[in-house]
Amino acid sequence: MENKKIQRERLEIRVPIEILEKIDKYKEEQSIVTRTSAILELIRKGLNAK
C-alpha cells in the first residue's frame, strides 16, 4: 500500500466568537478530537455541497 504524504500549508484567520462557538459545538456533537479537524470537515462539506 502506497503511503501518500499530504502537503499542508499553515493558514491563520480571525473568526467571530459566535462562529467559533458553533464550530466547537459541532466538534463535540461529532466527537471530533480537534478544532482544526472540525473546521476541515466543515470546509469539505461546504465545498461538496450542491
mmCIF entry with sequence, helices, sheets and N, C-alpha, C, O atoms, coordinates in Angstrom:
data_MODEL
# 
_entry.id   MODEL 
# 
_entity.id                         1 
_entity.type                       polymer 
_entity.pdbx_number_of_molecules   1 
# 
_entity_poly.entity_id                      1 
_entity_poly.type                           'polypeptide(L)' 
_entity_poly.nstd_linkage                   no 
_entity_poly.nstd_monomer                   no 
_entity_poly.pdbx_seq_one_letter_code       MENKKIQRERLEIRVPIEILEKIDKYKEEQSIVTRTSAILELIRKGLNAK 
_entity_poly.pdbx_seq_one_letter_code_can   MENKKIQRERLEIRVPIEILEKIDKYKEEQSIVTRTSAILELIRKGLNAK 
_entity_poly.pdbx_strand_id                 A 
# 
loop_
_entity_poly_seq.entity_id 
_entity_poly_seq.num 
_entity_poly_seq.mon_id 
_entity_poly_seq.hetero 
1 1  MET n 
1 2  GLU n 
1 3  ASN n 
1 4  LYS n 
1 5  LYS n 
1 6  ILE n 
1 7  GLN n 
1 8  ARG n 
1 9  GLU n 
1 10 ARG n 
1 11 LEU n 
1 12 GLU n 
1 13 ILE n 
1 14 ARG n 
1 15 VAL n 
1 16 PRO n 
1 17 ILE n 
1 18 GLU n 
1 19 ILE n 
1 20 LEU n 
1 21 GLU n 
1 22 LYS n 
1 23 ILE n 
1 24 ASP n 
1 25 LYS n 
1 26 TYR n 
1 27 LYS n 
1 28 GLU n 
1 29 GLU n 
1 30 GLN n 
1 31 SER n 
1 32 ILE n 
1 33 VAL n 
1 34 THR n 
1 35 ARG n 
1 36 THR n 
1 37 SER n 
1 38 ALA n 
1 39 ILE n 
1 40 LEU n 
1 41 GLU n 
1 42 LEU n 
1 43 ILE n 
1 44 ARG n 
1 45 LYS n 
1 46 GLY n 
1 47 LEU n 
1 48 ASN n 
1 49 ALA n 
1 50 LYS n 
# 
_struct_asym.id          A 
_struct_asym.entity_id   1 
# 
loop_
_struct_conf.conf_type_id 
_struct_conf.id 
_struct_conf.pdbx_PDB_helix_id 
_struct_conf.beg_label_comp_id 
_struct_conf.beg_label_asym_id 
_struct_conf.beg_label_seq_id 
_struct_conf.pdbx_beg_PDB_ins_code 
_struct_conf.end_label_comp_id 
_struct_conf.end_label_asym_id 
_struct_conf.end_label_seq_id 
_struct_conf.pdbx_end_PDB_ins_code 
_struct_conf.beg_auth_comp_id 
_struct_conf.beg_auth_asym_id 
_struct_conf.beg_auth_seq_id 
_struct_conf.end_auth_comp_id 
_struct_conf.end_auth_asym_id 
_struct_conf.end_auth_seq_id 
_struct_conf.pdbx_PDB_helix_class 
_struct_conf.details 
_struct_conf.pdbx_PDB_helix_length 
HELX_P HELX_P1 AA1 ILE A 17 ? GLU A 29 ? ILE A 17 GLU A 29 1 ? 13 
HELX_P HELX_P2 AA2 ARG A 35 ? ASN A 48 ? ARG A 35 ASN A 48 1 ? 14 
# 
_struct_conf_type.id          HELX_P 
_struct_conf_type.criteria    ? 
_struct_conf_type.reference   ? 
# 
loop_
_atom_site.group_PDB 
_atom_site.id 
_atom_site.type_symbol 
_atom_site.label_atom_id 
_atom_site.label_alt_id 
_atom_site.label_comp_id 
_atom_site.label_asym_id 
_atom_site.label_entity_id 
_atom_site.label_seq_id 
_atom_site.pdbx_PDB_ins_code 
_atom_site.Cartn_x 
_atom_site.Cartn_y 
_atom_site.Cartn_z 
_atom_site.occupancy 
_atom_site.B_iso_or_equiv 
_atom_site.pdbx_formal_charge 
_atom_site.auth_seq_id 
_atom_site.auth_comp_id 
_atom_site.auth_asym_id 
_atom_site.auth_atom_id 
_atom_site.pdbx_PDB_model_num 
ATOM 1   N N  . MET A 1 1  ? 0.846   -1.183 0.000  1.00 0.00 ? 1  MET A N  1 
ATOM 2   C CA . MET A 1 1  ? 0.000   0.000  0.000  1.00 0.00 ? 1  MET A CA 1 
ATOM 3   C C  . MET A 1 1  ? 0.887   1.240  0.000  1.00 0.00 ? 1  MET A C  1 
ATOM 4   O O  . MET A 1 1  ? 1.788   1.369  0.828  1.00 0.00 ? 1  MET A O  1 
ATOM 5   N N  . GLU A 1 2  ? 0.628   2.137  -0.922 1.00 0.00 ? 2  GLU A N  1 
ATOM 6   C CA . GLU A 1 2  ? 1.437   3.342  -1.053 1.00 0.00 ? 2  GLU A CA 1 
ATOM 7   C C  . GLU A 1 2  ? 1.038   4.364  0.005  1.00 0.00 ? 2  GLU A C  1 
ATOM 8   O O  . GLU A 1 2  ? -0.149  4.610  0.223  1.00 0.00 ? 2  GLU A O  1 
ATOM 9   N N  . ASN A 1 3  ? 2.031   4.956  0.657  1.00 0.00 ? 3  ASN A N  1 
ATOM 10  C CA . ASN A 1 3  ? 1.795   5.954  1.684  1.00 0.00 ? 3  ASN A CA 1 
ATOM 11  C C  . ASN A 1 3  ? 1.980   7.344  1.070  1.00 0.00 ? 3  ASN A C  1 
ATOM 12  O O  . ASN A 1 3  ? 3.110   7.780  0.849  1.00 0.00 ? 3  ASN A O  1 
ATOM 13  N N  . LYS A 1 4  ? 0.880   8.033  0.799  1.00 0.00 ? 4  LYS A N  1 
ATOM 14  C CA . LYS A 1 4  ? 0.946   9.366  0.197  1.00 0.00 ? 4  LYS A CA 1 
ATOM 15  C C  . LYS A 1 4  ? 1.049   10.415 1.293  1.00 0.00 ? 4  LYS A C  1 
ATOM 16  O O  . LYS A 1 4  ? 0.311   10.377 2.278  1.00 0.00 ? 4  LYS A O  1 
ATOM 17  N N  . LYS A 1 5  ? 1.965   11.343 1.110  1.00 0.00 ? 5  LYS A N  1 
ATOM 18  C CA . LYS A 1 5  ? 2.126   12.429 2.057  1.00 0.00 ? 5  LYS A CA 1 
ATOM 19  C C  . LYS A 1 5  ? 1.279   13.613 1.601  1.00 0.00 ? 5  LYS A C  1 
ATOM 20  O O  . LYS A 1 5  ? 1.420   14.094 0.477  1.00 0.00 ? 5  LYS A O  1 
ATOM 21  N N  . ILE A 1 6  ? 0.406   14.070 2.477  1.00 0.00 ? 6  ILE A N  1 
ATOM 22  C CA . ILE A 1 6  ? -0.459  15.198 2.156  1.00 0.00 ? 6  ILE A CA 1 
ATOM 23  C C  . ILE A 1 6  ? 0.293   16.489 2.453  1.00 0.00 ? 6  ILE A C  1 
ATOM 24  O O  . ILE A 1 6  ? 0.794   16.698 3.558  1.00 0.00 ? 6  ILE A O  1 
ATOM 25  N N  . GLN A 1 7  ? 0.358   17.339 1.449  1.00 0.00 ? 7  GLN A N  1 
ATOM 26  C CA . GLN A 1 7  ? 1.004   18.632 1.656  1.00 0.00 ? 7  GLN A CA 1 
ATOM 27  C C  . GLN A 1 7  ? 0.047   19.542 2.401  1.00 0.00 ? 7  GLN A C  1 
ATOM 28  O O  . GLN A 1 7  ? -1.154  19.557 2.132  1.00 0.00 ? 7  GLN A O  1 
ATOM 29  N N  . ARG A 1 8  ? 0.581   20.285 3.320  1.00 0.00 ? 8  ARG A N  1 
ATOM 30  C CA . ARG A 1 8  ? -0.231  21.201 4.125  1.00 0.00 ? 8  ARG A CA 1 
ATOM 31  C C  . ARG A 1 8  ? 0.434   22.559 4.171  1.00 0.00 ? 8  ARG A C  1 
ATOM 32  O O  . ARG A 1 8  ? 1.655   22.685 4.078  1.00 0.00 ? 8  ARG A O  1 
ATOM 33  N N  . GLU A 1 9  ? -0.400  23.563 4.315  1.00 0.00 ? 9  GLU A N  1 
ATOM 34  C CA . GLU A 1 9  ? 0.094   24.926 4.467  1.00 0.00 ? 9  GLU A CA 1 
ATOM 35  C C  . GLU A 1 9  ? -0.624  25.549 5.650  1.00 0.00 ? 9  GLU A C  1 
ATOM 36  O O  . GLU A 1 9  ? -1.826  25.354 5.833  1.00 0.00 ? 9  GLU A O  1 
ATOM 37  N N  . ARG A 1 10 ? 0.101   26.283 6.432  1.00 0.00 ? 10 ARG A N  1 
ATOM 38  C CA . ARG A 1 10 ? -0.481  26.940 7.600  1.00 0.00 ? 10 ARG A CA 1 
ATOM 39  C C  . ARG A 1 10 ? -1.322  28.121 7.138  1.00 0.00 ? 10 ARG A C  1 
ATOM 40  O O  . ARG A 1 10 ? -0.922  28.879 6.255  1.00 0.00 ? 10 ARG A O  1 
ATOM 41  N N  . LEU A 1 11 ? -2.505  28.265 7.752  1.00 0.00 ? 11 LEU A N  1 
ATOM 42  C CA . LEU A 1 11 ? -3.423  29.341 7.434  1.00 0.00 ? 11 LEU A CA 1 
ATOM 43  C C  . LEU A 1 11 ? -3.894  29.964 8.745  1.00 0.00 ? 11 LEU A C  1 
ATOM 44  O O  . LEU A 1 11 ? -4.360  29.265 9.645  1.00 0.00 ? 11 LEU A O  1 
ATOM 45  N N  . GLU A 1 12 ? -3.770  31.258 8.840  1.00 0.00 ? 12 GLU A N  1 
ATOM 46  C CA . GLU A 1 12 ? -4.209  31.940 10.052 1.00 0.00 ? 12 GLU A CA 1 
ATOM 47  C C  . GLU A 1 12 ? -5.329  32.900 9.683  1.00 0.00 ? 12 GLU A C  1 
ATOM 48  O O  . GLU A 1 12 ? -5.173  33.744 8.801  1.00 0.00 ? 12 GLU A O  1 
ATOM 49  N N  . ILE A 1 13 ? -6.467  32.762 10.371 1.00 0.00 ? 13 ILE A N  1 
ATOM 50  C CA . ILE A 1 13 ? -7.597  33.644 10.113 1.00 0.00 ? 13 ILE A CA 1 
ATOM 51  C C  . ILE A 1 13 ? -8.204  34.116 11.434 1.00 0.00 ? 13 ILE A C  1 
ATOM 52  O O  . ILE A 1 13 ? -8.011  33.502 12.484 1.00 0.00 ? 13 ILE A O  1 
ATOM 53  N N  . ARG A 1 14 ? -8.920  35.191 11.352 1.00 0.00 ? 14 ARG A N  1 
ATOM 54  C CA . ARG A 1 14 ? -9.669  35.688 12.517 1.00 0.00 ? 14 ARG A CA 1 
ATOM 55  C C  . ARG A 1 14 ? -11.131 35.369 12.274 1.00 0.00 ? 14 ARG A C  1 
ATOM 56  O O  . ARG A 1 14 ? -11.671 35.626 11.198 1.00 0.00 ? 14 ARG A O  1 
ATOM 57  N N  . VAL A 1 15 ? -11.766 34.801 13.299 1.00 0.00 ? 15 VAL A N  1 
ATOM 58  C CA . VAL A 1 15 ? -13.138 34.343 13.172 1.00 0.00 ? 15 VAL A CA 1 
ATOM 59  C C  . VAL A 1 15 ? -13.959 34.920 14.329 1.00 0.00 ? 15 VAL A C  1 
ATOM 60  O O  . VAL A 1 15 ? -13.499 34.936 15.471 1.00 0.00 ? 15 VAL A O  1 
ATOM 61  N N  . PRO A 1 16 ? -15.171 35.392 14.034 1.00 0.00 ? 16 PRO A N  1 
ATOM 62  C CA . PRO A 1 16 ? -16.036 35.874 15.125 1.00 0.00 ? 16 PRO A CA 1 
ATOM 63  C C  . PRO A 1 16 ? -16.268 34.769 16.165 1.00 0.00 ? 16 PRO A C  1 
ATOM 64  O O  . PRO A 1 16 ? -16.385 33.592 15.823 1.00 0.00 ? 16 PRO A O  1 
ATOM 65  N N  . ILE A 1 17 ? -16.331 35.164 17.415 1.00 0.00 ? 17 ILE A N  1 
ATOM 66  C CA . ILE A 1 17 ? -16.517 34.225 18.528 1.00 0.00 ? 17 ILE A CA 1 
ATOM 67  C C  . ILE A 1 17 ? -17.764 33.363 18.316 1.00 0.00 ? 17 ILE A C  1 
ATOM 68  O O  . ILE A 1 17 ? -17.757 32.175 18.638 1.00 0.00 ? 17 ILE A O  1 
ATOM 69  N N  . GLU A 1 18 ? -18.825 33.950 17.781 1.00 0.00 ? 18 GLU A N  1 
ATOM 70  C CA . GLU A 1 18 ? -20.070 33.208 17.577 1.00 0.00 ? 18 GLU A CA 1 
ATOM 71  C C  . GLU A 1 18 ? -19.850 32.010 16.644 1.00 0.00 ? 18 GLU A C  1 
ATOM 72  O O  . GLU A 1 18 ? -20.418 30.940 16.858 1.00 0.00 ? 18 GLU A O  1 
ATOM 73  N N  . ILE A 1 19 ? -19.033 32.195 15.621 1.00 0.00 ? 19 ILE A N  1 
ATOM 74  C CA . ILE A 1 19 ? -18.750 31.100 14.689 1.00 0.00 ? 19 ILE A CA 1 
ATOM 75  C C  . ILE A 1 19 ? -17.882 30.047 15.370 1.00 0.00 ? 19 ILE A C  1 
ATOM 76  O O  . ILE A 1 19 ? -18.108 28.850 15.188 1.00 0.00 ? 19 ILE A O  1 
ATOM 77  N N  . LEU A 1 20 ? -16.898 30.475 16.146 1.00 0.00 ? 20 LEU A N  1 
ATOM 78  C CA . LEU A 1 20 ? -16.055 29.515 16.870 1.00 0.00 ? 20 LEU A CA 1 
ATOM 79  C C  . LEU A 1 20 ? -16.886 28.678 17.833 1.00 0.00 ? 20 LEU A C  1 
ATOM 80  O O  . LEU A 1 20 ? -16.644 27.481 17.989 1.00 0.00 ? 20 LEU A O  1 
ATOM 81  N N  . GLU A 1 21 ? -17.853 29.300 18.470 1.00 0.00 ? 21 GLU A N  1 
ATOM 82  C CA . GLU A 1 21 ? -18.718 28.553 19.386 1.00 0.00 ? 21 GLU A CA 1 
ATOM 83  C C  . GLU A 1 21 ? -19.513 27.494 18.630 1.00 0.00 ? 21 GLU A C  1 
ATOM 84  O O  . GLU A 1 21 ? -19.686 26.381 19.127 1.00 0.00 ? 21 GLU A O  1 
ATOM 85  N N  . LYS A 1 22 ? -19.998 27.826 17.438 1.00 0.00 ? 22 LYS A N  1 
ATOM 86  C CA . LYS A 1 22 ? -20.737 26.853 16.626 1.00 0.00 ? 22 LYS A CA 1 
ATOM 87  C C  . LYS A 1 22 ? -19.820 25.729 16.162 1.00 0.00 ? 22 LYS A C  1 
ATOM 88  O O  . LYS A 1 22 ? -20.222 24.566 16.135 1.00 0.00 ? 22 LYS A O  1 
ATOM 89  N N  . ILE A 1 23 ? -18.589 26.074 15.798 1.00 0.00 ? 23 ILE A N  1 
ATOM 90  C CA . ILE A 1 23 ? -17.612 25.056 15.390 1.00 0.00 ? 23 ILE A CA 1 
ATOM 91  C C  . ILE A 1 23 ? -17.311 24.122 16.563 1.00 0.00 ? 23 ILE A C  1 
ATOM 92  O O  . ILE A 1 23 ? -17.265 22.903 16.398 1.00 0.00 ? 23 ILE A O  1 
ATOM 93  N N  . ASP A 1 24 ? -17.111 24.698 17.734 1.00 0.00 ? 24 ASP A N  1 
ATOM 94  C CA . ASP A 1 24 ? -16.819 23.878 18.913 1.00 0.00 ? 24 ASP A CA 1 
ATOM 95  C C  . ASP A 1 24 ? -18.002 22.975 19.269 1.00 0.00 ? 24 ASP A C  1 
ATOM 96  O O  . ASP A 1 24 ? -17.805 21.833 19.684 1.00 0.00 ? 24 ASP A O  1 
ATOM 97  N N  . LYS A 1 25 ? -19.215 23.475 19.111 1.00 0.00 ? 25 LYS A N  1 
ATOM 98  C CA . LYS A 1 25 ? -20.401 22.653 19.368 1.00 0.00 ? 25 LYS A CA 1 
ATOM 99  C C  . LYS A 1 25 ? -20.460 21.504 18.374 1.00 0.00 ? 25 LYS A C  1 
ATOM 100 O O  . LYS A 1 25 ? -20.726 20.364 18.756 1.00 0.00 ? 25 LYS A O  1 
ATOM 101 N N  . TYR A 1 26 ? -20.213 21.795 17.107 1.00 0.00 ? 26 TYR A N  1 
ATOM 102 C CA . TYR A 1 26 ? -20.189 20.755 16.075 1.00 0.00 ? 26 TYR A CA 1 
ATOM 103 C C  . TYR A 1 26 ? -19.127 19.715 16.403 1.00 0.00 ? 26 TYR A C  1 
ATOM 104 O O  . TYR A 1 26 ? -19.377 18.514 16.301 1.00 0.00 ? 26 TYR A O  1 
ATOM 105 N N  . LYS A 1 27 ? -17.937 20.176 16.799 1.00 0.00 ? 27 LYS A N  1 
ATOM 106 C CA . LYS A 1 27 ? -16.824 19.291 17.156 1.00 0.00 ? 27 LYS A CA 1 
ATOM 107 C C  . LYS A 1 27 ? -17.241 18.315 18.257 1.00 0.00 ? 27 LYS A C  1 
ATOM 108 O O  . LYS A 1 27 ? -16.967 17.118 18.165 1.00 0.00 ? 27 LYS A O  1 
ATOM 109 N N  . GLU A 1 28 ? -17.887 18.812 19.270 1.00 0.00 ? 28 GLU A N  1 
ATOM 110 C CA . GLU A 1 28 ? -18.315 17.961 20.385 1.00 0.00 ? 28 GLU A CA 1 
ATOM 111 C C  . GLU A 1 28 ? -19.416 16.997 19.944 1.00 0.00 ? 28 GLU A C  1 
ATOM 112 O O  . GLU A 1 28 ? -19.379 15.816 20.289 1.00 0.00 ? 28 GLU A O  1 
ATOM 113 N N  . GLU A 1 29 ? -20.390 17.491 19.186 1.00 0.00 ? 29 GLU A N  1 
ATOM 114 C CA . GLU A 1 29 ? -21.501 16.644 18.751 1.00 0.00 ? 29 GLU A CA 1 
ATOM 115 C C  . GLU A 1 29 ? -21.040 15.503 17.848 1.00 0.00 ? 29 GLU A C  1 
ATOM 116 O O  . GLU A 1 29 ? -21.622 14.418 17.865 1.00 0.00 ? 29 GLU A O  1 
ATOM 117 N N  . GLN A 1 30 ? -19.996 15.751 17.061 1.00 0.00 ? 30 GLN A N  1 
ATOM 118 C CA . GLN A 1 30 ? -19.485 14.747 16.127 1.00 0.00 ? 30 GLN A CA 1 
ATOM 119 C C  . GLN A 1 30 ? -18.319 13.945 16.707 1.00 0.00 ? 30 GLN A C  1 
ATOM 120 O O  . GLN A 1 30 ? -17.754 13.090 16.026 1.00 0.00 ? 30 GLN A O  1 
ATOM 121 N N  . SER A 1 31 ? -17.962 14.217 17.953 1.00 0.00 ? 31 SER A N  1 
ATOM 122 C CA . SER A 1 31 ? -16.833 13.553 18.631 1.00 0.00 ? 31 SER A CA 1 
ATOM 123 C C  . SER A 1 31 ? -15.541 13.707 17.843 1.00 0.00 ? 31 SER A C  1 
ATOM 124 O O  . SER A 1 31 ? -14.773 12.759 17.681 1.00 0.00 ? 31 SER A O  1 
ATOM 125 N N  . ILE A 1 32 ? -15.320 14.915 17.361 1.00 0.00 ? 32 ILE A N  1 
ATOM 126 C CA . ILE A 1 32 ? -14.087 15.227 16.640 1.00 0.00 ? 32 ILE A CA 1 
ATOM 127 C C  . ILE A 1 32 ? -13.070 15.713 17.661 1.00 0.00 ? 32 ILE A C  1 
ATOM 128 O O  . ILE A 1 32 ? -13.403 16.508 18.540 1.00 0.00 ? 32 ILE A O  1 
ATOM 129 N N  . VAL A 1 33 ? -11.843 15.246 17.552 1.00 0.00 ? 33 VAL A N  1 
ATOM 130 C CA . VAL A 1 33 ? -10.826 15.498 18.576 1.00 0.00 ? 33 VAL A CA 1 
ATOM 131 C C  . VAL A 1 33 ? -10.343 16.951 18.585 1.00 0.00 ? 33 VAL A C  1 
ATOM 132 O O  . VAL A 1 33 ? -10.207 17.548 19.653 1.00 0.00 ? 33 VAL A O  1 
ATOM 133 N N  . THR A 1 34 ? -10.085 17.518 17.421 1.00 0.00 ? 34 THR A N  1 
ATOM 134 C CA . THR A 1 34 ? -9.507  18.855 17.386 1.00 0.00 ? 34 THR A CA 1 
ATOM 135 C C  . THR A 1 34 ? -10.399 19.844 16.637 1.00 0.00 ? 34 THR A C  1 
ATOM 136 O O  . THR A 1 34 ? -11.191 19.462 15.776 1.00 0.00 ? 34 THR A O  1 
ATOM 137 N N  . ARG A 1 35 ? -10.252 21.103 16.981 1.00 0.00 ? 35 ARG A N  1 
ATOM 138 C CA . ARG A 1 35 ? -10.976 22.166 16.286 1.00 0.00 ? 35 ARG A CA 1 
ATOM 139 C C  . ARG A 1 35 ? -10.549 22.213 14.823 1.00 0.00 ? 35 ARG A C  1 
ATOM 140 O O  . ARG A 1 35 ? -11.383 22.424 13.942 1.00 0.00 ? 35 ARG A O  1 
ATOM 141 N N  . THR A 1 36 ? -9.273  22.021 14.561 1.00 0.00 ? 36 THR A N  1 
ATOM 142 C CA . THR A 1 36 ? -8.777  22.036 13.186 1.00 0.00 ? 36 THR A CA 1 
ATOM 143 C C  . THR A 1 36 ? -9.462  20.969 12.352 1.00 0.00 ? 36 THR A C  1 
ATOM 144 O O  . THR A 1 36 ? -9.872  21.235 11.222 1.00 0.00 ? 36 THR A O  1 
ATOM 145 N N  . SER A 1 37 ? -9.591  19.771 12.888 1.00 0.00 ? 37 SER A N  1 
ATOM 146 C CA . SER A 1 37 ? -10.264 18.689 12.165 1.00 0.00 ? 37 SER A CA 1 
ATOM 147 C C  . SER A 1 37 ? -11.723 19.032 11.896 1.00 0.00 ? 37 SER A C  1 
ATOM 148 O O  . SER A 1 37 ? -12.245 18.739 10.821 1.00 0.00 ? 37 SER A O  1 
ATOM 149 N N  . ALA A 1 38 ? -12.377 19.649 12.865 1.00 0.00 ? 38 ALA A N  1 
ATOM 150 C CA . ALA A 1 38 ? -13.772 20.044 12.684 1.00 0.00 ? 38 ALA A CA 1 
ATOM 151 C C  . ALA A 1 38 ? -13.890 21.099 11.587 1.00 0.00 ? 38 ALA A C  1 
ATOM 152 O O  . ALA A 1 38 ? -14.783 21.020 10.743 1.00 0.00 ? 38 ALA A O  1 
ATOM 153 N N  . ILE A 1 39 ? -13.012 22.065 11.597 1.00 0.00 ? 39 ILE A N  1 
ATOM 154 C CA . ILE A 1 39 ? -13.031 23.120 10.578 1.00 0.00 ? 39 ILE A CA 1 
ATOM 155 C C  . ILE A 1 39 ? -12.797 22.520 9.196  1.00 0.00 ? 39 ILE A C  1 
ATOM 156 O O  . ILE A 1 39 ? -13.504 22.860 8.247  1.00 0.00 ? 39 ILE A O  1 
ATOM 157 N N  . LEU A 1 40 ? -11.816 21.632 9.073  1.00 0.00 ? 40 LEU A N  1 
ATOM 158 C CA . LEU A 1 40 ? -11.547 20.994 7.779  1.00 0.00 ? 40 LEU A CA 1 
ATOM 159 C C  . LEU A 1 40 ? -12.754 20.195 7.292  1.00 0.00 ? 40 LEU A C  1 
ATOM 160 O O  . LEU A 1 40 ? -13.084 20.230 6.106  1.00 0.00 ? 40 LEU A O  1 
ATOM 161 N N  . GLU A 1 41 ? -13.407 19.481 8.194  1.00 0.00 ? 41 GLU A N  1 
ATOM 162 C CA . GLU A 1 41 ? -14.586 18.710 7.804  1.00 0.00 ? 41 GLU A CA 1 
ATOM 163 C C  . GLU A 1 41 ? -15.704 19.631 7.323  1.00 0.00 ? 41 GLU A C  1 
ATOM 164 O O  . GLU A 1 41 ? -16.352 19.350 6.314  1.00 0.00 ? 41 GLU A O  1 
ATOM 165 N N  . LEU A 1 42 ? -15.926 20.716 8.033  1.00 0.00 ? 42 LEU A N  1 
ATOM 166 C CA . LEU A 1 42 ? -16.970 21.666 7.635  1.00 0.00 ? 42 LEU A CA 1 
ATOM 167 C C  . LEU A 1 42 ? -16.647 22.330 6.299  1.00 0.00 ? 42 LEU A C  1 
ATOM 168 O O  . LEU A 1 42 ? -17.542 22.554 5.484  1.00 0.00 ? 42 LEU A O  1 
ATOM 169 N N  . ILE A 1 43 ? -15.385 22.643 6.074  1.00 0.00 ? 43 ILE A N  1 
ATOM 170 C CA . ILE A 1 43 ? -14.979 23.226 4.777  1.00 0.00 ? 43 ILE A CA 1 
ATOM 171 C C  . ILE A 1 43 ? -15.231 22.224 3.658  1.00 0.00 ? 43 ILE A C  1 
ATOM 172 O O  . ILE A 1 43 ? -15.789 22.577 2.619  1.00 0.00 ? 43 ILE A O  1 
ATOM 173 N N  . ARG A 1 44 ? -14.817 20.963 3.869  1.00 0.00 ? 44 ARG A N  1 
ATOM 174 C CA . ARG A 1 44 ? -15.031 19.939 2.836  1.00 0.00 ? 44 ARG A CA 1 
ATOM 175 C C  . ARG A 1 44 ? -16.520 19.758 2.554  1.00 0.00 ? 44 ARG A C  1 
ATOM 176 O O  . ARG A 1 44 ? -16.921 19.644 1.396  1.00 0.00 ? 44 ARG A O  1 
ATOM 177 N N  . LYS A 1 45 ? -17.338 19.732 3.599  1.00 0.00 ? 45 LYS A N  1 
ATOM 178 C CA . LYS A 1 45 ? -18.784 19.595 3.391  1.00 0.00 ? 45 LYS A CA 1 
ATOM 179 C C  . LYS A 1 45 ? -19.331 20.770 2.611  1.00 0.00 ? 45 LYS A C  1 
ATOM 180 O O  . LYS A 1 45 ? -20.159 20.595 1.717  1.00 0.00 ? 45 LYS A O  1 
ATOM 181 N N  . GLY A 1 46 ? -18.876 21.963 2.941  1.00 0.00 ? 46 GLY A N  1 
ATOM 182 C CA . GLY A 1 46 ? -19.332 23.153 2.226  1.00 0.00 ? 46 GLY A CA 1 
ATOM 183 C C  . GLY A 1 46 ? -18.908 23.150 0.769  1.00 0.00 ? 46 GLY A C  1 
ATOM 184 O O  . GLY A 1 46 ? -19.684 23.536 -0.105 1.00 0.00 ? 46 GLY A O  1 
ATOM 185 N N  . LEU A 1 47 ? -17.694 22.722 0.504  1.00 0.00 ? 47 LEU A N  1 
ATOM 186 C CA . LEU A 1 47 ? -17.193 22.684 -0.877 1.00 0.00 ? 47 LEU A CA 1 
ATOM 187 C C  . LEU A 1 47 ? -17.888 21.608 -1.696 1.00 0.00 ? 47 LEU A C  1 
ATOM 188 O O  . LEU A 1 47 ? -18.015 21.744 -2.913 1.00 0.00 ? 47 LEU A O  1 
ATOM 189 N N  . ASN A 1 48 ? -18.343 20.537 -1.043 1.00 0.00 ? 48 ASN A N  1 
ATOM 190 C CA . ASN A 1 48 ? -19.005 19.453 -1.758 1.00 0.00 ? 48 ASN A CA 1 
ATOM 191 C C  . ASN A 1 48 ? -20.521 19.645 -1.852 1.00 0.00 ? 48 ASN A C  1 
ATOM 192 O O  . ASN A 1 48 ? -21.202 18.869 -2.522 1.00 0.00 ? 48 ASN A O  1 
ATOM 193 N N  . ALA A 1 49 ? -21.047 20.668 -1.186 1.00 0.00 ? 49 ALA A N  1 
ATOM 194 C CA . ALA A 1 49 ? -22.488 20.919 -1.227 1.00 0.00 ? 49 ALA A CA 1 
ATOM 195 C C  . ALA A 1 49 ? -22.916 21.346 -2.624 1.00 0.00 ? 49 ALA A C  1 
ATOM 196 O O  . ALA A 1 49 ? -22.184 22.040 -3.331 1.00 0.00 ? 49 ALA A O  1 
ATOM 197 N N  . LYS A 1 50 ? -24.099 20.923 -3.001 1.00 0.00 ? 50 LYS A N  1 
ATOM 198 C CA . LYS A 1 50 ? -24.599 21.273 -4.342 1.00 0.00 ? 50 LYS A CA 1 
ATOM 199 C C  . LYS A 1 50 ? -25.664 22.333 -4.260 1.00 0.00 ? 50 LYS A C  1 
ATOM 200 O O  . LYS A 1 50 ? -26.199 22.751 -5.287 1.00 0.00 ? 50 LYS A O  1 
# 
